[in-house]
């Protein structure tokens, strides 16, 4: 349980950093309604890319934590092979949708 709490705190910290990035971008866009600065699109794209990278990194961390902890336990506790395979199939489906 301790390890899960530590991992959740790390995820919450990441979410807070991502929220800060999103809020900074929102403020930037709100303050530049006229779109007068020709360099702005590049800065916005850079910030959006940073946000996307942060979200992808968080997803990877969460999936790793889930697979190493909860999924391994669920597979060990599975009463039969089909139940274990169903757990693996669910994870694979999630990973496929993430990569789209």
PDB file as gemmi writes it, atoms N, CA and C in Angstrom:
CRYST1    1.000    1.000    1.000  90.00  90.00  90.00 P 1                      
ATOM      1  N   UNK A   1       0.819  -1.198   0.000  1.00  0.00           N  
ATOM      2  CA  UNK A   1       0.000   0.000   0.000  1.00  0.00           C  
ATOM      3  C   UNK A   1       0.859   1.256   0.000  1.00  0.00           C  
ATOM      4  N   UNK A   2       1.992   1.205   0.738  1.00  0.00           N  
ATOM      5  CA  UNK A   2       2.874   2.366   0.806  1.00  0.00           C  
ATOM      6  C   UNK A   2       3.363   2.755  -0.585  1.00  0.00           C  
ATOM      7  N   UNK A   3       3.811   1.751  -1.350  1.00  0.00           N  
ATOM      8  CA  UNK A   3       4.334   2.028  -2.691  1.00  0.00           C  
ATOM      9  C   UNK A   3       3.270   2.670  -3.575  1.00  0.00           C  
ATOM     10  N   UNK A   4       2.037   2.216  -3.445  1.00  0.00           N  
ATOM     11  CA  UNK A   4       0.934   2.776  -4.233  1.00  0.00           C  
ATOM     12  C   UNK A   4       0.701   4.240  -3.847  1.00  0.00           C  
ATOM     13  N   UNK A   5       0.753   4.542  -2.565  1.00  0.00           N  
ATOM     14  CA  UNK A   5       0.567   5.927  -2.112  1.00  0.00           C  
ATOM     15  C   UNK A   5       1.672   6.837  -2.639  1.00  0.00           C  
ATOM     16  N   UNK A   6       2.905   6.341  -2.616  1.00  0.00           N  
ATOM     17  CA  UNK A   6       4.037   7.123  -3.123  1.00  0.00           C  
ATOM     18  C   UNK A   6       3.851   7.376  -4.612  1.00  0.00           C  
ATOM     19  N   UNK A   7       3.468   6.341  -5.351  1.00  0.00           N  
ATOM     20  CA  UNK A   7       3.273   6.494  -6.797  1.00  0.00           C  
ATOM     21  C   UNK A   7       2.134   7.470  -7.087  1.00  0.00           C  
ATOM     22  N   UNK A   8       1.053   7.385  -6.329  1.00  0.00           N  
ATOM     23  CA  UNK A   8      -0.062   8.316  -6.527  1.00  0.00           C  
ATOM     24  C   UNK A   8       0.363   9.757  -6.260  1.00  0.00           C  
ATOM     25  N   UNK A   9       1.187   9.971  -5.244  1.00  0.00           N  
ATOM     26  CA  UNK A   9       1.679  11.324  -4.965  1.00  0.00           C  
ATOM     27  C   UNK A   9       2.532  11.842  -6.121  1.00  0.00           C  
ATOM     28  N   UNK A  10       3.357  10.956  -6.695  1.00  0.00           N  
ATOM     29  CA  UNK A  10       4.165  11.356  -7.849  1.00  0.00           C  
ATOM     30  C   UNK A  10       3.269  11.744  -9.024  1.00  0.00           C  
ATOM     31  N   UNK A  11       2.221  10.956  -9.250  1.00  0.00           N  
ATOM     32  CA  UNK A  11       1.299  11.257 -10.349  1.00  0.00           C  
ATOM     33  C   UNK A  11       0.572  12.578 -10.111  1.00  0.00           C  
ATOM     34  N   UNK A  12       0.159  12.817  -8.892  1.00  0.00           N  
ATOM     35  CA  UNK A  12      -0.522  14.079  -8.568  1.00  0.00           C  
ATOM     36  C   UNK A  12       0.422  15.261  -8.791  1.00  0.00           C  
ATOM     37  N   UNK A  13       1.691  15.102  -8.400  1.00  0.00           N  
ATOM     38  CA  UNK A  13       2.671  16.169  -8.651  1.00  0.00           C  
ATOM     39  C   UNK A  13       2.823  16.432 -10.145  1.00  0.00           C  
ATOM     40  N   UNK A  14       2.844  15.364 -10.939  1.00  0.00           N  
ATOM     41  CA  UNK A  14       2.950  15.535 -12.395  1.00  0.00           C  
ATOM     42  C   UNK A  14       1.719  16.242 -12.943  1.00  0.00           C  
ATOM     43  N   UNK A  15       0.551  15.850 -12.458  1.00  0.00           N  
ATOM     44  CA  UNK A  15      -0.686  16.497 -12.911  1.00  0.00           C  
ATOM     45  C   UNK A  15      -0.647  17.984 -12.579  1.00  0.00           C  
ATOM     46  N   UNK A  16      -0.170  18.320 -11.397  1.00  0.00           N  
ATOM     47  CA  UNK A  16      -0.085  19.731 -11.010  1.00  0.00           C  
ATOM     48  C   UNK A  16       0.863  20.510 -11.923  1.00  0.00           C  
ATOM     49  N   UNK A  17       1.992  19.886 -12.295  1.00  0.00           N  
ATOM     50  CA  UNK A  17       2.920  20.558 -13.216  1.00  0.00           C  
ATOM     51  C   UNK A  17       2.274  20.741 -14.588  1.00  0.00           C  
ATOM     52  N   UNK A  18       1.572  19.711 -15.055  1.00  0.00           N  
ATOM     53  CA  UNK A  18       0.893  19.811 -16.352  1.00  0.00           C  
ATOM     54  C   UNK A  18      -0.185  20.889 -16.294  1.00  0.00           C  
ATOM     55  N   UNK A  19      -0.925  20.935 -15.200  1.00  0.00           N  
ATOM     56  CA  UNK A  19      -1.956  21.971 -15.044  1.00  0.00           C  
ATOM     57  C   UNK A  19      -1.322  23.356 -15.089  1.00  0.00           C  
ATOM     58  N   UNK A  20      -0.147  23.495 -14.497  1.00  0.00           N  
ATOM     59  CA  UNK A  20       0.562  24.769 -14.557  1.00  0.00           C  
ATOM     60  C   UNK A  20       0.937  25.139 -15.979  1.00  0.00           C  
ATOM     61  N   UNK A  21       1.392  24.152 -16.750  1.00  0.00           N  
ATOM     62  CA  UNK A  21       1.729  24.409 -18.155  1.00  0.00           C  
ATOM     63  C   UNK A  21       0.489  24.826 -18.941  1.00  0.00           C  
ATOM     64  N   UNK A  22      -0.617  24.123 -18.721  1.00  0.00           N  
ATOM     65  CA  UNK A  22      -1.862  24.434 -19.435  1.00  0.00           C  
ATOM     66  C   UNK A  22      -2.351  25.826 -19.052  1.00  0.00           C  
ATOM     67  N   UNK A  23      -2.309  26.149 -17.774  1.00  0.00           N  
ATOM     68  CA  UNK A  23      -2.755  27.474 -17.329  1.00  0.00           C  
ATOM     69  C   UNK A  23      -1.870  28.587 -17.887  1.00  0.00           C  
ATOM     70  N   UNK A  24      -0.558  28.341 -17.971  1.00  0.00           N  
ATOM     71  CA  UNK A  24       0.344  29.341 -18.550  1.00  0.00           C  
ATOM     72  C   UNK A  24       0.012  29.570 -20.022  1.00  0.00           C  
ATOM     73  N   UNK A  25      -0.286  28.499 -20.734  1.00  0.00           N  
ATOM     74  CA  UNK A  25      -0.654  28.631 -22.144  1.00  0.00           C  
ATOM     75  C   UNK A  25      -1.989  29.352 -22.291  1.00  0.00           C  
ATOM     76  N   UNK A  26      -2.929  29.032 -21.422  1.00  0.00           N  
ATOM     77  CA  UNK A  26      -4.235  29.701 -21.454  1.00  0.00           C  
ATOM     78  C   UNK A  26      -4.063  31.202 -21.226  1.00  0.00           C  
ATOM     79  N   UNK A  27      -3.241  31.567 -20.262  1.00  0.00           N  
ATOM     80  CA  UNK A  27      -2.981  32.980 -19.975  1.00  0.00           C  
ATOM     81  C   UNK A  27      -2.326  33.655 -21.171  1.00  0.00           C  
ATOM     82  N   UNK A  28      -1.358  32.979 -21.757  1.00  0.00           N  
ATOM     83  CA  UNK A  28      -0.667  33.535 -22.927  1.00  0.00           C  
ATOM     84  C   UNK A  28      -1.656  33.794 -24.057  1.00  0.00           C  
ATOM     85  N   UNK A  29      -2.527  32.835 -24.332  1.00  0.00           N  
ATOM     86  CA  UNK A  29      -3.505  32.993 -25.411  1.00  0.00           C  
ATOM     87  C   UNK A  29      -4.537  34.066 -25.066  1.00  0.00           C  
ATOM     88  N   UNK A  30      -4.932  34.134 -23.814  1.00  0.00           N  
ATOM     89  CA  UNK A  30      -5.908  35.144 -23.393  1.00  0.00           C  
ATOM     90  C   UNK A  30      -5.344  36.552 -23.506  1.00  0.00           C  
ATOM     91  N   UNK A  31      -4.059  36.701 -23.236  1.00  0.00           N  
ATOM     92  CA  UNK A  31      -3.418  38.017 -23.289  1.00  0.00           C  
ATOM     93  C   UNK A  31      -3.054  38.445 -24.706  1.00  0.00           C  
ATOM     94  N   UNK A  32      -3.119  37.528 -25.642  1.00  0.00           N  
ATOM     95  CA  UNK A  32      -2.729  37.844 -27.021  1.00  0.00           C  
ATOM     96  C   UNK A  32      -3.897  37.590 -27.975  1.00  0.00           C  
ATOM     97  N   UNK A  33      -5.047  38.129 -27.648  1.00  0.00           N  
ATOM     98  CA  UNK A  33      -6.252  37.937 -28.455  1.00  0.00           C  
ATOM     99  C   UNK A  33      -6.064  38.467 -29.875  1.00  0.00           C  
ATOM    100  N   UNK A  34      -5.320  39.555 -30.027  1.00  0.00           N  
ATOM    101  CA  UNK A  34      -5.145  40.190 -31.340  1.00  0.00           C  
ATOM    102  C   UNK A  34      -4.195  39.420 -32.255  1.00  0.00           C  
ATOM    103  N   UNK A  35      -3.409  38.490 -31.706  1.00  0.00           N  
ATOM    104  CA  UNK A  35      -2.450  37.699 -32.501  1.00  0.00           C  
ATOM    105  C   UNK A  35      -1.510  38.591 -33.307  1.00  0.00           C  
ATOM    106  N   UNK A  36      -0.987  39.624 -32.677  1.00  0.00           N  
ATOM    107  CA  UNK A  36      -0.143  40.587 -33.383  1.00  0.00           C  
ATOM    108  C   UNK A  36       1.303  40.122 -33.532  1.00  0.00           C  
ATOM    109  N   UNK A  37       1.782  39.308 -32.625  1.00  0.00           N  
ATOM    110  CA  UNK A  37       3.183  38.900 -32.648  1.00  0.00           C  
ATOM    111  C   UNK A  37       3.350  37.676 -33.551  1.00  0.00           C  
ATOM    112  N   UNK A  38       4.146  37.818 -34.615  1.00  0.00           N  
ATOM    113  CA  UNK A  38       4.303  36.722 -35.577  1.00  0.00           C  
ATOM    114  C   UNK A  38       5.078  35.539 -35.007  1.00  0.00           C  
ATOM    115  N   UNK A  39       5.816  35.726 -33.918  1.00  0.00           N  
ATOM    116  CA  UNK A  39       6.551  34.624 -33.303  1.00  0.00           C  
ATOM    117  C   UNK A  39       5.660  33.775 -32.392  1.00  0.00           C  
ATOM    118  N   UNK A  40       4.502  34.290 -32.039  1.00  0.00           N  
ATOM    119  CA  UNK A  40       3.619  33.598 -31.104  1.00  0.00           C  
ATOM    120  C   UNK A  40       3.239  32.179 -31.526  1.00  0.00           C  
ATOM    121  N   UNK A  41       2.911  31.927 -32.796  1.00  0.00           N  
ATOM    122  CA  UNK A  41       2.514  30.555 -33.149  1.00  0.00           C  
ATOM    123  C   UNK A  41       3.588  29.527 -32.801  1.00  0.00           C  
ATOM    124  N   UNK A  42       4.852  29.883 -32.975  1.00  0.00           N  
ATOM    125  CA  UNK A  42       5.923  28.944 -32.663  1.00  0.00           C  
ATOM    126  C   UNK A  42       6.007  28.679 -31.163  1.00  0.00           C  
ATOM    127  N   UNK A  43       5.814  29.710 -30.380  1.00  0.00           N  
ATOM    128  CA  UNK A  43       5.834  29.547 -28.923  1.00  0.00           C  
ATOM    129  C   UNK A  43       4.652  28.699 -28.464  1.00  0.00           C  
ATOM    130  N   UNK A  44       3.485  28.925 -29.035  1.00  0.00           N  
ATOM    131  CA  UNK A  44       2.294  28.143 -28.671  1.00  0.00           C  
ATOM    132  C   UNK A  44       2.507  26.681 -29.043  1.00  0.00           C  
ATOM    133  N   UNK A  45       3.041  26.437 -30.227  1.00  0.00           N  
ATOM    134  CA  UNK A  45       3.306  25.057 -30.651  1.00  0.00           C  
ATOM    135  C   UNK A  45       4.316  24.402 -29.720  1.00  0.00           C  
ATOM    136  N   UNK A  46       5.355  25.142 -29.329  1.00  0.00           N  
ATOM    137  CA  UNK A  46       6.353  24.606 -28.406  1.00  0.00           C  
ATOM    138  C   UNK A  46       5.715  24.229 -27.071  1.00  0.00           C  
ATOM    139  N   UNK A  47       4.856  25.102 -26.560  1.00  0.00           N  
ATOM    140  CA  UNK A  47       4.201  24.824 -25.284  1.00  0.00           C  
ATOM    141  C   UNK A  47       3.235  23.643 -25.396  1.00  0.00           C  
ATOM    142  N   UNK A  48       2.489  23.570 -26.497  1.00  0.00           N  
ATOM    143  CA  UNK A  48       1.580  22.435 -26.697  1.00  0.00           C  
ATOM    144  C   UNK A  48       2.351  21.120 -26.774  1.00  0.00           C  
ATOM    145  N   UNK A  49       3.488  21.151 -27.445  1.00  0.00           N  
ATOM    146  CA  UNK A  49       4.318  19.953 -27.554  1.00  0.00           C  
ATOM    147  C   UNK A  49       4.855  19.538 -26.187  1.00  0.00           C  
ATOM    148  N   UNK A  50       5.237  20.504 -25.379  1.00  0.00           N  
ATOM    149  CA  UNK A  50       5.715  20.208 -24.027  1.00  0.00           C  
ATOM    150  C   UNK A  50       4.607  19.588 -23.184  1.00  0.00           C  
ATOM    151  N   UNK A  51       3.404  20.109 -23.308  1.00  0.00           N  
ATOM    152  CA  UNK A  51       2.262  19.560 -22.564  1.00  0.00           C  
ATOM    153  C   UNK A  51       1.982  18.132 -23.010  1.00  0.00           C  
ATOM    154  N   UNK A  52       1.989  17.918 -24.314  1.00  0.00           N  
ATOM    155  CA  UNK A  52       1.750  16.571 -24.848  1.00  0.00           C  
ATOM    156  C   UNK A  52       2.809  15.596 -24.332  1.00  0.00           C  
ATOM    157  N   UNK A  53       4.073  16.014 -24.339  1.00  0.00           N  
ATOM    158  CA  UNK A  53       5.147  15.163 -23.837  1.00  0.00           C  
ATOM    159  C   UNK A  53       4.980  14.841 -22.361  1.00  0.00           C  
ATOM    160  N   UNK A  54       4.562  15.829 -21.588  1.00  0.00           N  
ATOM    161  CA  UNK A  54       4.351  15.613 -20.155  1.00  0.00           C  
ATOM    162  C   UNK A  54       3.210  14.632 -19.910  1.00  0.00           C  
ATOM    163  N   UNK A  55       2.130  14.764 -20.666  1.00  0.00           N  
ATOM    164  CA  UNK A  55       0.993  13.843 -20.518  1.00  0.00           C  
ATOM    165  C   UNK A  55       1.412  12.434 -20.933  1.00  0.00           C  
ATOM    166  N   UNK A  56       2.115  12.304 -22.052  1.00  0.00           N  
ATOM    167  CA  UNK A  56       2.572  10.984 -22.494  1.00  0.00           C  
ATOM    168  C   UNK A  56       3.492  10.344 -21.463  1.00  0.00           C  
ATOM    169  N   UNK A  57       4.388  11.129 -20.884  1.00  0.00           N  
ATOM    170  CA  UNK A  57       5.272  10.613 -19.848  1.00  0.00           C  
ATOM    171  C   UNK A  57       4.506  10.134 -18.628  1.00  0.00           C  
ATOM    172  N   UNK A  58       3.479  10.876 -18.256  1.00  0.00           N  
ATOM    173  CA  UNK A  58       2.663  10.481 -17.114  1.00  0.00           C  
ATOM    174  C   UNK A  58       1.915   9.184 -17.408  1.00  0.00           C  
ATOM    175  N   UNK A  59       1.390   9.061 -18.613  1.00  0.00           N  
ATOM    176  CA  UNK A  59       0.689   7.831 -18.990  1.00  0.00           C  
ATOM    177  C   UNK A  59       1.653   6.650 -18.927  1.00  0.00           C  
ATOM    178  N   UNK A  60       2.852   6.817 -19.463  1.00  0.00           N  
ATOM    179  CA  UNK A  60       3.838   5.737 -19.426  1.00  0.00           C  
ATOM    180  C   UNK A  60       4.172   5.335 -17.994  1.00  0.00           C  
ATOM    181  N   UNK A  61       4.355   6.305 -17.119  1.00  0.00           N  
ATOM    182  CA  UNK A  61       4.658   6.012 -15.712  1.00  0.00           C  
ATOM    183  C   UNK A  61       3.518   5.254 -15.051  1.00  0.00           C  
ATOM    184  N   UNK A  62       2.292   5.686 -15.323  1.00  0.00           N  
ATOM    185  CA  UNK A  62       1.141   5.027 -14.712  1.00  0.00           C  
ATOM    186  C   UNK A  62       0.999   3.593 -15.215  1.00  0.00           C  
ATOM    187  N   UNK A  63       1.149   3.387 -16.510  1.00  0.00           N  
ATOM    188  CA  UNK A  63       1.028   2.036 -17.068  1.00  0.00           C  
ATOM    189  C   UNK A  63       2.114   1.134 -16.493  1.00  0.00           C  
ATOM    190  N   UNK A  64       3.331   1.649 -16.374  1.00  0.00           N  
ATOM    191  CA  UNK A  64       4.417   0.861 -15.793  1.00  0.00           C  
ATOM    192  C   UNK A  64       4.096   0.474 -14.352  1.00  0.00           C  
ATOM    193  N   UNK A  65       3.643   1.433 -13.566  1.00  0.00           N  
ATOM    194  CA  UNK A  65       3.275   1.161 -12.172  1.00  0.00           C  
ATOM    195  C   UNK A  65       2.154   0.127 -12.109  1.00  0.00           C  
ATOM    196  N   UNK A  66       1.144   0.290 -12.942  1.00  0.00           N  
ATOM    197  CA  UNK A  66       0.020  -0.638 -12.965  1.00  0.00           C  
ATOM    198  C   UNK A  66       0.482  -2.041 -13.347  1.00  0.00           C  
ATOM    199  N   UNK A  67       1.299  -2.139 -14.404  1.00  0.00           N  
ATOM    200  CA  UNK A  67       1.734  -3.448 -14.887  1.00  0.00           C  
ATOM    201  C   UNK A  67       2.614  -4.160 -13.859  1.00  0.00           C  
ATOM    202  N   UNK A  68       3.531  -3.434 -13.237  1.00  0.00           N  
ATOM    203  CA  UNK A  68       4.448  -4.055 -12.282  1.00  0.00           C  
ATOM    204  C   UNK A  68       3.782  -4.407 -10.962  1.00  0.00           C  
ATOM    205  N   UNK A  69       2.746  -3.706 -10.620  1.00  0.00           N  
ATOM    206  CA  UNK A  69       2.097  -3.946  -9.332  1.00  0.00           C  
ATOM    207  C   UNK A  69       0.782  -4.666  -9.456  1.00  0.00           C  
ATOM    208  N   UNK A  70      -0.231  -3.936  -9.807  1.00  0.00           N  
ATOM    209  CA  UNK A  70      -1.593  -4.462  -9.805  1.00  0.00           C  
ATOM    210  C   UNK A  70      -1.796  -5.582 -10.815  1.00  0.00           C  
ATOM    211  N   UNK A  71      -1.308  -5.418 -12.026  1.00  0.00           N  
ATOM    212  CA  UNK A  71      -1.546  -6.421 -13.061  1.00  0.00           C  
ATOM    213  C   UNK A  71      -0.865  -7.740 -12.721  1.00  0.00           C  
ATOM    214  N   UNK A  72       0.374  -7.681 -12.241  1.00  0.00           N  
ATOM    215  CA  UNK A  72       1.080  -8.906 -11.856  1.00  0.00           C  
ATOM    216  C   UNK A  72       0.309  -9.631 -10.761  1.00  0.00           C  
ATOM    217  N   UNK A  73      -0.177  -8.894  -9.775  1.00  0.00           N  
ATOM    218  CA  UNK A  73      -0.956  -9.507  -8.688  1.00  0.00           C  
ATOM    219  C   UNK A  73      -2.245 -10.121  -9.224  1.00  0.00           C  
ATOM    220  N   UNK A  74      -2.943  -9.405 -10.091  1.00  0.00           N  
ATOM    221  CA  UNK A  74      -4.194  -9.924 -10.638  1.00  0.00           C  
ATOM    222  C   UNK A  74      -3.960 -11.191 -11.451  1.00  0.00           C  
ATOM    223  N   UNK A  75      -2.859 -11.229 -12.189  1.00  0.00           N  
ATOM    224  CA  UNK A  75      -2.557 -12.426 -12.985  1.00  0.00           C  
ATOM    225  C   UNK A  75      -2.198 -13.588 -12.069  1.00  0.00           C  
ATOM    226  N   UNK A  76      -1.405 -13.334 -11.036  1.00  0.00           N  
ATOM    227  CA  UNK A  76      -1.070 -14.397 -10.074  1.00  0.00           C  
ATOM    228  C   UNK A  76      -2.313 -14.945  -9.387  1.00  0.00           C  
ATOM    229  N   UNK A  77      -3.235 -14.055  -9.052  1.00  0.00           N  
ATOM    230  CA  UNK A  77      -4.442 -14.462  -8.334  1.00  0.00           C  
ATOM    231  C   UNK A  77      -5.523 -15.032  -9.250  1.00  0.00           C  
ATOM    232  N   UNK A  78      -5.305 -14.973 -10.553  1.00  0.00           N  
ATOM    233  CA  UNK A  78      -6.320 -15.460 -11.496  1.00  0.00           C  
ATOM    234  C   UNK A  78      -6.546 -16.954 -11.287  1.00  0.00           C  
ATOM    235  N   UNK A  79      -7.799 -17.338 -11.360  1.00  0.00           N  
ATOM    236  CA  UNK A  79      -8.150 -18.737 -11.129  1.00  0.00           C  
ATOM    237  C   UNK A  79      -7.831 -19.614 -12.340  1.00  0.00           C  
ATOM    238  N   UNK A  80      -7.790 -19.024 -13.506  1.00  0.00           N  
ATOM    239  CA  UNK A  80      -7.467 -19.798 -14.701  1.00  0.00           C  
ATOM    240  C   UNK A  80      -6.710 -18.927 -15.704  1.00  0.00           C  
ATOM    241  N   UNK A  81      -6.178 -19.574 -16.708  1.00  0.00           N  
ATOM    242  CA  UNK A  81      -5.374 -18.871 -17.707  1.00  0.00           C  
ATOM    243  C   UNK A  81      -6.191 -17.858 -18.499  1.00  0.00           C  
ATOM    244  N   UNK A  82      -7.453 -18.170 -18.768  1.00  0.00           N  
ATOM    245  CA  UNK A  82      -8.272 -17.246 -19.560  1.00  0.00           C  
ATOM    246  C   UNK A  82      -8.509 -15.933 -18.814  1.00  0.00           C  
ATOM    247  N   UNK A  83      -8.626 -16.000 -17.504  1.00  0.00           N  
ATOM    248  CA  UNK A  83      -8.794 -14.790 -16.706  1.00  0.00           C  
ATOM    249  C   UNK A  83      -7.523 -13.931 -16.763  1.00  0.00           C  
ATOM    250  N   UNK A  84      -6.370 -14.579 -16.674  1.00  0.00           N  
ATOM    251  CA  UNK A  84      -5.097 -13.862 -16.766  1.00  0.00           C  
ATOM    252  C   UNK A  84      -4.934 -13.241 -18.151  1.00  0.00           C  
ATOM    253  N   UNK A  85      -5.306 -13.980 -19.176  1.00  0.00           N  
ATOM    254  CA  UNK A  85      -5.201 -13.459 -20.542  1.00  0.00           C  
ATOM    255  C   UNK A  85      -6.145 -12.279 -20.748  1.00  0.00           C  
ATOM    256  N   UNK A  86      -7.310 -12.318 -20.132  1.00  0.00           N  
ATOM    257  CA  UNK A  86      -8.255 -11.200 -20.241  1.00  0.00           C  
ATOM    258  C   UNK A  86      -7.641  -9.934 -19.655  1.00  0.00           C  
ATOM    259  N   UNK A  87      -6.929 -10.063 -18.541  1.00  0.00           N  
ATOM    260  CA  UNK A  87      -6.250  -8.915 -17.935  1.00  0.00           C  
ATOM    261  C   UNK A  87      -5.186  -8.355 -18.880  1.00  0.00           C  
ATOM    262  N   UNK A  88      -4.409  -9.249 -19.478  1.00  0.00           N  
ATOM    263  CA  UNK A  88      -3.373  -8.808 -20.419  1.00  0.00           C  
ATOM    264  C   UNK A  88      -3.994  -8.161 -21.654  1.00  0.00           C  
ATOM    265  N   UNK A  89      -5.073  -8.747 -22.155  1.00  0.00           N  
ATOM    266  CA  UNK A  89      -5.750  -8.185 -23.325  1.00  0.00           C  
ATOM    267  C   UNK A  89      -6.258  -6.774 -23.046  1.00  0.00           C  
ATOM    268  N   UNK A  90      -6.768  -6.561 -21.843  1.00  0.00           N  
ATOM    269  CA  UNK A  90      -7.248  -5.223 -21.473  1.00  0.00           C  
ATOM    270  C   UNK A  90      -6.114  -4.205 -21.512  1.00  0.00           C  
ATOM    271  N   UNK A  91      -4.961  -4.581 -20.974  1.00  0.00           N  
ATOM    272  CA  UNK A  91      -3.808  -3.680 -20.988  1.00  0.00           C  
ATOM    273  C   UNK A  91      -3.351  -3.409 -22.420  1.00  0.00           C  
ATOM    274  N   UNK A  92      -3.308  -4.438 -23.239  1.00  0.00           N  
ATOM    275  CA  UNK A  92      -2.889  -4.269 -24.635  1.00  0.00           C  
ATOM    276  C   UNK A  92      -3.854  -3.342 -25.368  1.00  0.00           C  
ATOM    277  N   UNK A  93      -5.148  -3.498 -25.133  1.00  0.00           N  
ATOM    278  CA  UNK A  93      -6.142  -2.620 -25.768  1.00  0.00           C  
ATOM    279  C   UNK A  93      -5.932  -1.161 -25.374  1.00  0.00           C  
ATOM    280  N   UNK A  94      -5.659  -0.933 -24.097  1.00  0.00           N  
ATOM    281  CA  UNK A  94      -5.409   0.427 -23.624  1.00  0.00           C  
ATOM    282  C   UNK A  94      -4.165   0.996 -24.303  1.00  0.00           C  
ATOM    283  N   UNK A  95      -3.109   0.202 -24.393  1.00  0.00           N  
ATOM    284  CA  UNK A  95      -1.871   0.671 -25.017  1.00  0.00           C  
ATOM    285  C   UNK A  95      -2.077   0.964 -26.504  1.00  0.00           C  
ATOM    286  N   UNK A  96      -2.882   0.151 -27.172  1.00  0.00           N  
ATOM    287  CA  UNK A  96      -3.164   0.403 -28.590  1.00  0.00           C  
ATOM    288  C   UNK A  96      -3.909   1.719 -28.769  1.00  0.00           C  
ATOM    289  N   UNK A  97      -4.888   1.976 -27.918  1.00  0.00           N  
ATOM    290  CA  UNK A  97      -5.646   3.224 -28.051  1.00  0.00           C  
ATOM    291  C   UNK A  97      -4.772   4.429 -27.711  1.00  0.00           C  
ATOM    292  N   UNK A  98      -3.837   4.270 -26.802  1.00  0.00           N  
ATOM    293  CA  UNK A  98      -2.930   5.351 -26.425  1.00  0.00           C  
ATOM    294  C   UNK A  98      -2.006   5.720 -27.579  1.00  0.00           C  
ATOM    295  N   UNK A  99      -1.589   4.726 -28.345  1.00  0.00           N  
ATOM    296  CA  UNK A  99      -0.614   4.989 -29.405  1.00  0.00           C  
ATOM    297  C   UNK A  99      -1.224   5.604 -30.656  1.00  0.00           C  
ATOM    298  N   UNK A 100      -2.536   5.728 -30.708  1.00  0.00           N  
ATOM    299  CA  UNK A 100      -3.192   6.311 -31.890  1.00  0.00           C  
ATOM    300  C   UNK A 100      -3.021   7.805 -31.926  1.00  0.00           C  
TER     301      UNK A 100                                                      
END                                                                             
